Amino acid sequence: MTDFLTLKEQHPLDELDHSVAFSSWLSSGDTLSSCVVTVSSGLTLDTATKAPVATGANVVFWLSGGEAGKEYFVQVLAETSQGRR
């Protein structure tokens, strides 16, 4: 399933956490087990100290960089404990 969300706006010098909730797509008892986050060129996805994490029904990731006033694409893919993607 594909959905488009708007993440909170941030200044290029900020390093902020973002969260995407998958609860409306999960069956009862299912949780997220893994995730992959991909970002447009120009954004920086922290993959070291604050790497993307799937926890419960949410994927949390940290972004920095970019250019003020420009829109960027962020793709969040998740797999569930019951094998759904």
Order of alpha helices (4+ residues) and beta strands (2+ residues): beta-beta-beta-beta-beta-beta
